[in-house]
């Protein structure tokens, strides 16, 4: 295949779907991965009909055997975007251990599994982009999510050091408040509370994050690794945290 190949997890909707569209616009063949088969297949079919160079696979990113088989089947792999994640609100006192483990398993270990399998076939110049969150700085009523996204940042930095000599660049995006299913899962009151704390008084769009991911995914982006790009409408400037 002459096109560079990018694999995007959580590609069935939201940031993952927007990223797929942006990478298609940039000339990639995109491998769409998502656990939820129905929206994945529907959106992949629409992209194919529009002329996009895509394929889709409904697998769990924590299933190493499935991940390994998929990556081994690809003709090449130039970019991995670790976007898949789970989220829920909840005060610290109310968090159960199983929920804490589940979030860490998907948001951190899933990205670890994907990356560890990906680097088996990646060549010098390949890029890995992890989707973290501005929430890794701290926040209210979602400590498991904060912990998992802090883990994603740590994983990015650790991988960047370990893979630098092999010429594989690893960076992360830290979105703020974005209009996705995660945001829409919050109560209207909680949504308004978070919007009020935005310097822009606006909710970002998935396309905003896709544009940041595209920067790190570009073959023209060289000599950049271990960096965290925060796209949060100014929330990280030091004003009150949510």
C-alpha positions in Angstrom: 0.0 0.0 0.0 1.4 3.4 -1.0 -0.7 5.4 1.5 0.5 5.7 5.0 -1.8 3.7 7.4 -3.2 5.1 10.6 -5.1 3.1 13.2 -7.6 5.0 15.3 -9.3 3.4 18.3 -12.6 4.6 19.5 -13.2 5.5 15.9 -17.0 4.9 15.8 -18.0 8.3 17.0 -16.9 11.5 18.6 -13.2 12.4 18.6 -12.3 9.1 17.0 -14.7 9.6 14.1 -13.6 13.2 13.6 -10.0 12.1 13.6 -10.7 9.5 11.0 -12.2 12.1 8.7 -9.2 14.5 9.2 -6.7 11.8 8.6 -8.6 10.7 5.4 -8.4 14.3 4.3 -4.7 14.2 4.9 -4.3 11.2 2.6 -4.1 8.3 5.1 -5.7 4.9 4.8 -7.5 4.7 8.2 -8.1 1.5 10.2 -11.1 2.2 12.4 -11.3 0.3 15.6 -14.1 0.4 18.2 -15.8 -2.0 20.6 -19.3 -0.8 19.6 -19.8 -2.6 16.2 -23.0 -0.8 15.1 -22.0 2.8 15.0 -18.6 1.8 13.8 -20.0 -0.1 10.8 -22.5 2.6 10.0 -20.0 5.4 10.0 -17.3 3.4 8.2 -19.9 2.6 5.4 -20.7 6.3 5.1 -17.0 7.2 4.8 -16.4 4.4 2.2 -19.4 5.7 0.2 -17.9 9.1 0.2 -14.7 7.7 -1.2 -12.7 7.4 2.0 -9.9 4.8 2.2 -11.1 3.0 5.4 -11.6 -0.4 7.0 -13.2 -1.1 10.3 -12.8 -3.8 13.0 -14.9 -4.2 16.1 -12.5 -5.5 18.8 -11.6 -4.7 22.4 -8.3 -2.8 22.8 -7.7 -4.8 26.0 -7.9 -8.1 24.1 -4.2 -8.6 23.2 -4.8 -11.6 20.9 -7.3 -9.7 18.8 -5.2 -6.6 18.7 -2.1 -8.6 17.7 -4.0 -10.4 14.9 -5.4 -7.2 13.5 -2.0 -5.4 13.5 -0.2 -8.4 12.0 -2.8 -8.3 9.1 -2.0 -4.8 8.1 0.3 -4.1 5.2 2.0 -1.4 7.3 1.4 0.9 10.3 2.6 4.4 10.4 0.4 6.1 13.0 -1.5 4.8 16.0 -4.1 7.1 17.7 -5.0 5.7 21.1 -8.4 7.5 21.5 -10.7 4.8 23.0 -11.7 5.6 26.6 -14.5 5.3 29.1 -15.7 8.0 31.5 -18.3 8.5 34.3 -18.9 11.2 36.9 -19.0 10.3 40.6 -17.8 11.7 43.9 -14.8 10.0 45.5 -16.8 8.6 48.3 -19.2 6.9 45.9 -16.6 5.3 43.6 -16.4 1.5 43.7 -13.3 -0.5 43.2 -14.6 -2.3 40.1 -15.4 1.0 38.4 -11.9 2.3 39.2 -10.2 -0.8 37.8 -12.4 -0.7 34.7 -11.5 2.8 33.8 -7.8 2.2 34.3 -8.0 -1.0 32.3 -9.5 0.7 29.2 -7.9 4.2 29.4 -4.3 3.1 30.3 -3.8 -0.6 29.8 -5.7 -0.6 26.5 -3.5 2.1 25.2 -0.4 0.2 26.5 -1.5 -3.0 24.7 -2.2 -1.2 21.4 1.1 0.5 21.5 3.1 -2.5 22.5 1.7 -4.5 19.6 1.9 -1.6 17.2 5.7 -1.1 17.7 6.3 -4.7 16.6 5.5 -3.6 13.0 6.2 0.1 13.1 9.3 1.4 11.3 11.5 4.5 11.9 9.5 7.7 11.6 6.2 6.1 12.9 4.0 8.2 15.2 1.9 7.3 18.3 -0.7 9.8 19.6 -2.4 9.2 22.9 -5.6 11.1 23.8 -5.3 12.1 27.4 -7.3 14.9 29.0 -6.9 18.2 30.6 -8.5 16.5 33.6 -5.1 14.9 34.4 -4.3 18.2 36.1 -7.1 17.6 38.7 -10.9 18.0 38.8 -14.1 17.5 40.7 -16.1 14.3 41.0 -14.2 12.0 38.7 -11.1 10.8 40.4 -10.8 7.5 38.5 -10.8 9.4 35.2 -8.2 11.9 36.5 -6.0 9.0 37.6 -6.4 7.2 34.3 -5.6 10.2 32.2 -2.6 11.1 34.4 -1.6 7.5 33.6 -2.0 8.2 29.9 0.3 11.2 30.2 2.9 9.2 32.1 2.7 6.4 29.6 3.3 8.9 26.8 6.4 10.3 28.4 7.8 6.8 29.3 7.1 5.5 25.8 8.7 8.6 24.2 12.0 7.9 26.0 12.0 4.2 25.4 11.2 4.5 21.7 13.2 7.6 20.7 16.3 5.7 19.6 14.0 3.6 17.3 12.7 6.8 15.7 9.1 6.3 16.9 7.6 9.6 18.1 5.1 9.5 21.0 3.0 12.5 22.0 -0.4 13.2 23.6 -3.4 15.5 23.2 -5.1 16.7 26.3 -8.7 17.8 25.4 -10.8 19.9 27.7 -14.5 20.2 27.5 -15.6 18.7 24.2 -19.1 18.0 22.9 -19.0 14.2 22.8 -21.1 11.4 24.3 -19.0 11.7 27.5 -20.1 15.4 27.9 -23.7 14.6 26.9 -23.8 11.9 29.6 -23.6 14.6 32.3 -26.7 16.2 33.7 -27.7 19.5 32.2 -26.8 21.2 35.4 -23.3 19.7 35.4 -22.9 20.7 31.8 -23.8 24.3 32.5 -21.5 24.3 35.5 -18.5 23.2 33.4 -19.3 25.6 30.5 -19.5 28.5 33.0 -15.9 27.8 34.0 -14.6 27.9 30.4 -12.8 31.2 29.5 -14.5 30.9 26.1 -17.9 30.0 27.5 -18.0 27.4 24.8 -17.7 23.6 24.4 -15.1 22.5 22.0 -15.9 20.2 19.1 -14.4 16.8 18.2 -12.9 18.4 15.0 -10.8 20.7 17.2 -9.1 17.7 18.8 -8.8 16.0 15.5 -6.8 18.9 14.1 -4.4 18.6 17.1 -4.0 14.9 16.6 -3.3 15.5 12.9 -0.4 17.7 13.8 1.3 14.9 15.7 0.3 12.3 13.1 1.8 14.1 10.2 4.9 12.7 8.6 6.1 16.3 8.5 6.2 16.6 12.3 9.7 15.5 13.1 11.8 15.9 16.2 8.7 16.3 18.5 8.2 13.6 21.1 7.1 13.3 24.7 4.9 16.4 24.4 1.4 17.1 25.7 -0.7 19.5 23.6 -3.6 20.9 25.7 -6.7 21.9 23.7 -9.1 23.1 26.4 -10.4 26.6 25.5 -8.0 28.1 28.0 -8.9 26.2 31.1 -5.3 25.2 31.8 -4.2 28.9 32.3 -4.5 28.6 36.0 -8.1 29.7 36.7 -10.4 27.6 38.9 -10.4 24.0 38.1 -13.6 21.9 37.8 
